[in-house]
């Protein structure tokens, strides 16, 4: 099973005191066959927001672990994907979705992925499935 790994779920894994931490950890343990894709935009959000809460070293270590993991594939956002994300942002003008989310939606559609590992309801609101 291939899923998009969103910032919200990755932060829940990183932050032990996050109310969603147990759910995120449990999902990953119960689904060892799951493989995750993410973009450098997601990594940028993760490292930046993680740094504020747990410090630079912990945020960097966690991000590096993701980059080295065989369960995670990093997809770099190219110009075509970015243009698609901007079109989605226009189309979803009534929603408060970020460019990172729109790039994630575009990538998911291109890769035929219908489910995200996320706690962000914007994924559901824009037509995707969410786990856990």
C-alpha positions as CSV (number, residue, x, y, z in Angstrom):
1,X,0.0,0.0,0.0
2,X,1.4,3.4,-1.0
3,X,0.3,6.5,0.9
4,X,1.2,10.2,0.9
5,X,2.8,11.1,4.2
6,X,1.6,14.5,5.2
7,X,3.2,17.0,7.6
8,X,0.5,16.6,10.2
9,X,1.0,12.9,10.6
10,X,4.8,13.2,10.5
11,X,4.7,15.9,13.2
12,X,2.5,13.6,15.3
13,X,5.2,11.0,15.1
14,X,7.9,13.5,16.0
15,X,6.0,15.1,18.9
16,X,5.6,12.6,21.8
17,X,3.2,15.0,23.5
18,X,0.9,15.4,20.5
19,X,-2.5,14.0,21.3
20,X,-2.4,12.1,17.9
21,X,1.0,10.6,18.6
22,X,-0.3,7.2,19.7
23,X,-2.6,6.9,16.7
24,X,0.2,7.7,14.3
25,X,2.7,5.3,15.9
26,X,0.1,2.6,16.1
27,X,-0.9,3.0,12.4
28,X,2.7,2.6,11.3
29,X,3.3,-0.4,13.5
30,X,0.1,-2.1,12.3
31,X,1.0,-1.5,8.7
32,X,4.6,-2.5,8.1
33,X,3.9,-3.0,4.4
34,X,2.8,0.6,4.0
35,X,5.2,2.8,1.9
36,X,5.0,6.5,1.9
37,X,5.7,9.3,-0.6
38,X,6.4,12.9,0.3
39,X,7.8,16.0,-1.3
40,X,10.5,18.4,-0.2
41,X,7.7,20.9,0.6
42,X,6.4,18.5,3.2
43,X,10.0,18.0,4.5
44,X,10.4,21.8,4.7
45,X,7.2,22.2,6.8
46,X,8.2,19.2,9.0
47,X,11.7,20.5,9.7
48,X,10.6,24.1,10.3
49,X,7.7,23.3,12.5
50,X,9.6,20.5,14.3
51,X,12.5,22.8,15.1
52,X,10.2,25.3,16.9
53,X,8.8,22.6,19.2
54,X,11.6,20.0,19.7
55,X,14.7,21.9,18.6
56,X,16.9,21.9,15.6
57,X,18.8,18.7,16.4
58,X,15.7,16.5,16.9
59,X,14.0,18.0,13.9
60,X,17.0,17.4,11.7
61,X,17.6,13.9,13.0
62,X,13.9,13.0,12.4
63,X,14.0,14.5,8.9
64,X,17.3,12.7,8.0
65,X,15.8,9.4,9.3
66,X,12.9,9.9,6.8
67,X,15.3,10.5,4.0
68,X,17.3,7.4,4.7
69,X,14.2,5.2,5.3
70,X,13.3,2.5,2.8
71,X,9.6,3.2,3.6
72,X,9.7,6.8,2.3
73,X,10.2,8.0,-1.2
74,X,11.0,11.7,-1.7
75,X,9.5,13.1,-4.9
76,X,10.9,16.5,-5.9
77,X,8.4,19.1,-7.0
78,X,9.2,20.0,-10.6
79,X,7.7,23.0,-12.5
80,X,4.9,20.9,-14.0
81,X,3.8,19.7,-10.6
82,X,4.1,23.2,-9.1
83,X,1.9,24.6,-11.9
84,X,-0.7,21.9,-11.2
85,X,-0.6,22.8,-7.5
86,X,-1.2,26.4,-8.3
87,X,-4.2,25.5,-10.5
88,X,-5.6,23.5,-7.6
89,X,-5.1,26.4,-5.2
90,X,-7.1,28.5,-7.6
91,X,-9.8,25.8,-7.9
92,X,-10.0,25.4,-4.1
93,X,-10.2,29.2,-3.6
94,X,-13.0,28.7,-1.1
95,X,-10.8,26.4,1.1
96,X,-7.8,27.4,3.2
97,X,-5.4,24.9,1.6
98,X,-1.7,25.5,1.4
99,X,0.5,25.3,-1.6
100,X,2.1,22.2,0.0
101,X,-1.3,20.5,0.3
102,X,-2.2,21.4,-3.3
103,X,1.2,19.9,-4.5
104,X,0.4,16.8,-2.4
105,X,-3.1,16.5,-4.0
106,X,-1.5,16.9,-7.5
107,X,1.2,14.3,-6.7
108,X,-1.4,11.9,-5.3
109,X,-3.5,12.2,-8.4
110,X,-0.5,11.7,-10.7
111,X,0.7,8.6,-8.9
112,X,-2.8,7.1,-8.5
113,X,-2.7,7.4,-4.7
114,X,-6.1,8.0,-3.1
115,X,-5.1,7.9,0.6
116,X,-2.9,10.1,2.8
117,X,-1.4,9.4,6.2
118,X,-2.6,12.6,7.7
119,X,-4.7,14.3,10.4
120,X,-5.5,17.3,8.1
121,X,-9.2,17.3,7.1
122,X,-8.4,19.3,4.0
123,X,-7.4,16.0,2.4
124,X,-10.9,14.6,3.0
125,X,-12.5,17.9,2.0
126,X,-10.7,17.8,-1.3
127,X,-11.7,14.2,-2.1
128,X,-9.0,12.0,-0.7
129,X,-9.1,9.3,2.0
130,X,-7.3,9.8,5.3
131,X,-5.7,7.3,7.7
132,X,-5.3,6.6,10.5
